[in-house]
């Protein structure tokens, strides 16, 4: 299974990604701002989602809102 970001770059465990859109986190009052760098992502069983650490907890984000940081 290949997990790809918005631009078609292949993502791997431990990569750093950049948010390309402001995202509200469901169930909290947190908004992840555009341009935020998420480090050390984890791949999930779904090729359209990755896990990122936000604060003290892990959040699942859709790959359509992510761009691989070089």
Secondary structure as the mmCIF struct_conf table of DSSP 4:
data_model
#
loop_
_struct_conf.conf_type_id
_struct_conf.id
_struct_conf.beg_label_comp_id
_struct_conf.beg_label_asym_id
_struct_conf.beg_label_seq_id
_struct_conf.end_label_comp_id
_struct_conf.end_label_asym_id
_struct_conf.end_label_seq_id
STRN STRN1 UNK A 3 UNK A 4
TURN_TY1_P TURN_TY1_P1 UNK A 6 UNK A 7
BEND BEND1 UNK A 8 UNK A 8
HELX_LH_PP_P HELX_LH_PP_P1 UNK A 9 UNK A 9
STRN STRN2 UNK A 10 UNK A 11
TURN_TY1_P TURN_TY1_P2 UNK A 13 UNK A 14
STRN STRN3 UNK A 17 UNK A 19
BEND BEND2 UNK A 20 UNK A 21
STRN STRN4 UNK A 23 UNK A 24
HELX_LH_PP_P HELX_LH_PP_P2 UNK A 25 UNK A 25
TURN_TY1_P TURN_TY1_P3 UNK A 26 UNK A 27
BEND BEND3 UNK A 28 UNK A 29
STRN STRN5 UNK A 31 UNK A 32
HELX_LH_PP_P HELX_LH_PP_P3 UNK A 33 UNK A 33
TURN_TY1_P TURN_TY1_P4 UNK A 34 UNK A 35
STRN STRN6 UNK A 37 UNK A 38
BEND BEND4 UNK A 40 UNK A 40
STRN STRN7 UNK A 42 UNK A 43
BEND BEND5 UNK A 45 UNK A 46
TURN_TY1_P TURN_TY1_P5 UNK A 47 UNK A 48
STRN STRN8 UNK A 49 UNK A 54
TURN_TY1_P TURN_TY1_P6 UNK A 55 UNK A 56
STRN STRN9 UNK A 57 UNK A 62
HELX_RH_3T_P HELX_RH_3T_P1 UNK A 63 UNK A 65
STRN STRN10 UNK A 66 UNK A 68
#
